[in-house]
């Protein structure tokens, strides 16, 4: 039987707040397959972002285990986790997190430079990815010269240019209007299908859930439901 891309096994996350403990996640177990296109949904404080951060190696569980391609993240050092994020995961944030003084081209190039690539060797790779997200004419512009939807396209290109197996998107449409949200979601769905990267969203935006093929609902750090769409697009 094929191993899942991500395996979350009885994960608990506790934060120490002053003299009290706050349990953000209670005994979460999930398997996430390759090329998934899924969302974590729920109100603020439900544990969505906490779970996303654990999967991305930005934090470690208090109890339980998380595996990525069969590798146990709990055992990784801080340096190992940083390398894992650089090489294997693309991140998309609701505030874009672009480097303001860099051009579109330079923002998309940046993660490849962090991975030790020489610009001359990846120049075509970067320009191809910028064109795939529809920003070829804007490649030399800075983020301040772009709309919100265009900035999010740059963030998508930056996340995907290194060919990650997994893309984590935290509220990717929160700062976009309805039209731009629809375009961004269609673009990510196309990238999911064309490039094969799994996409996991954290969201409370119903526009995102209409595109998701799987939806995991969280409330007070617990899974309320885990549902998938069938072959005709209806929830099972």
C-alpha positions in Angstrom: 0.0 0.0 0.0 1.3 3.4 -1.0 2.4 5.7 1.9 0.6 9.0 2.3 2.5 12.2 1.5 1.7 13.5 5.1 0.7 11.3 8.0 -0.5 13.0 11.2 -0.7 10.5 14.0 -2.5 11.4 17.3 -1.0 14.9 17.4 -1.6 17.2 20.4 -0.3 20.7 20.6 -0.2 22.6 23.9 1.0 26.1 24.4 2.1 27.5 27.8 0.4 30.8 28.4 1.6 32.4 31.6 0.9 29.8 34.3 -1.7 28.0 32.3 -1.7 25.5 29.4 -3.8 26.0 26.3 -4.4 22.9 24.1 -4.7 24.1 20.5 -5.0 20.6 19.0 -6.5 17.5 20.5 -5.5 14.0 19.3 -5.5 14.8 15.5 -4.9 11.9 13.1 -5.0 12.4 9.3 -3.5 10.9 6.2 -2.9 13.3 3.3 -2.2 11.9 -0.2 -0.1 13.1 -3.0 -1.6 15.8 -5.3 -4.3 16.5 -2.7 -6.3 19.7 -3.1 -7.9 20.2 0.4 -8.8 22.7 3.0 -8.8 23.0 6.8 -11.9 25.0 7.7 -13.2 26.5 10.9 -13.6 29.7 12.9 -10.7 31.7 14.3 -9.0 29.8 17.1 -10.1 26.4 15.8 -6.5 25.1 15.2 -6.3 25.5 11.4 -3.1 27.6 11.3 -1.5 25.6 14.1 -2.0 22.4 12.2 -0.7 24.0 9.0 2.4 25.1 10.9 3.0 21.6 12.3 2.8 20.1 8.8 5.2 22.7 7.5 7.8 22.0 10.2 7.4 25.6 11.6 6.5 24.1 14.9 6.6 20.7 16.6 3.8 18.7 18.3 3.6 18.4 22.0 2.5 14.7 21.6 2.1 12.5 18.6 4.0 12.2 15.3 4.1 13.8 11.9 5.6 12.1 8.9 6.4 13.6 5.5 7.2 11.0 2.8 7.8 8.5 5.6 10.3 10.8 7.4 9.4 11.6 11.0 9.5 15.4 11.4 9.7 15.1 15.2 13.3 13.7 14.8 14.6 16.6 12.7 16.9 19.2 14.0 16.2 22.9 13.4 18.6 22.9 10.5 17.0 19.7 9.1 13.6 21.3 9.3 14.8 24.5 7.6 16.3 22.4 4.8 13.0 20.4 4.5 11.0 23.6 4.2 13.4 25.1 1.6 13.5 22.1 -0.6 10.1 20.4 -0.2 7.4 22.9 0.7 6.0 26.0 -0.9 4.3 28.6 1.4 1.6 31.0 0.3 0.5 33.7 2.9 -2.5 35.9 3.0 -0.2 39.0 3.2 1.9 37.7 0.3 5.2 38.3 2.2 7.0 39.5 -1.0 10.3 41.4 -0.8 9.2 44.9 -1.6 12.4 46.2 -3.2 12.7 43.1 -5.5 11.1 42.7 -8.8 8.6 39.9 -9.7 11.5 38.0 -11.3 13.8 38.4 -8.2 11.0 37.4 -5.8 10.4 34.2 -7.7 14.2 33.6 -8.1 14.9 34.0 -4.3 13.9 30.5 -3.0 16.1 28.9 -5.7 19.1 31.0 -4.6 18.4 29.9 -1.0 18.7 26.3 -2.3 22.1 27.0 -3.7 21.1 27.4 -7.4 23.0 29.7 -9.7 20.9 32.3 -11.4 22.2 31.5 -14.8 21.1 27.9 -14.5 17.5 28.7 -13.4 16.7 31.9 -15.3 14.5 30.1 -17.8 12.8 28.1 -15.0 11.9 31.4 -13.2 10.6 33.2 -16.3 8.6 30.1 -17.3 6.9 30.1 -13.9 6.2 33.8 -14.0 4.6 33.3 -17.4 2.5 30.3 -16.1 0.9 32.6 -13.5 0.2 35.2 -16.2 2.7 37.9 -15.1 5.1 37.8 -18.0 4.6 41.5 -18.9 5.0 42.5 -15.2 8.2 40.5 -14.6 10.4 43.5 -13.9 7.9 45.4 -11.7 8.0 45.7 -7.9 5.2 44.5 -5.7 4.1 48.2 -5.1 3.3 48.4 -8.8 1.0 45.3 -8.7 -2.6 44.7 -7.6 -3.4 42.4 -4.7 -4.4 39.6 -7.1 -1.1 40.0 -9.0 0.9 39.9 -5.8 -0.8 36.6 -4.8 0.2 35.3 -8.3 3.8 36.2 -7.5 3.5 34.3 -4.2 2.1 31.3 -6.0 5.0 31.4 -8.6 7.5 31.7 -5.8 6.0 28.7 -3.9 6.0 26.5 -7.0 9.2 27.4 -8.8 11.3 24.9 -6.8 8.9 22.0 -7.7 7.7 21.2 -4.1 5.7 18.1 -3.3 3.5 20.2 -1.0 2.1 23.8 -0.9 0.7 25.2 2.3 -1.6 28.2 1.9 -2.7 30.2 5.0 -5.9 32.1 4.1 -4.7 32.8 0.5 -7.9 34.7 -0.6 -8.5 36.7 2.6 -7.3 40.0 1.1 -8.8 39.5 -2.3 -12.2 40.5 -3.8 -14.5 37.8 -5.3 -13.2 38.0 -8.8 -9.5 37.8 -7.9 -10.3 35.0 -5.4 -11.9 33.0 -8.1 -9.0 33.6 -10.5 -6.4 32.7 -7.8 -8.3 29.5 -6.9 -8.6 28.4 -10.5 -4.9 29.1 -11.0 -3.9 27.0 -7.9 -6.2 24.2 -9.0 -4.6 24.2 -12.5 -1.1 24.2 -10.9 -2.2 21.3 -8.7 -3.3 19.3 -11.7 -0.4 20.3 -14.0 2.5 20.2 -11.6 1.3 17.5 -9.2 2.0 19.4 -6.0 -0.4 18.8 -3.1 -2.2 21.9 -1.9 -3.5 22.3 1.7 -5.4 25.5 2.6 -6.3 27.0 5.9 -9.4 29.1 5.4 -12.8 30.2 6.6 -13.6 31.5 3.1 -16.5 29.6 1.4 -15.1 30.5 -2.0 -12.1 28.2 -1.2 -14.2 25.3 0.0 -16.1 25.2 -3.3 -12.8 24.3 -5.0 -11.5 21.8 -2.4 -11.7 18.1 -3.1 -11.4 17.3 0.6 -12.5 19.4 3.6 -11.4 18.9 7.2 -13.5 20.9 9.6 -11.9 21.9 13.0 -13.5 23.3 16.1 -11.7 23.9 19.4 -8.7 21.9 18.1 -10.7 18.8 17.2 -11.8 17.4 13.9 -15.5 17.8 13.4 -15.8 16.2 10.0 -13.5 15.0 7.2 -15.3 14.7 3.9 -14.4 14.2 0.2 -16.0 14.9 -3.1 -17.1 12.0 -5.2 -16.6 11.6 -9.0 -19.4 14.0 -9.8 -18.1 16.7 -7.4 -20.6 16.1 -4.6 -19.6 15.7 -1.0 -19.7 12.0 0.2 
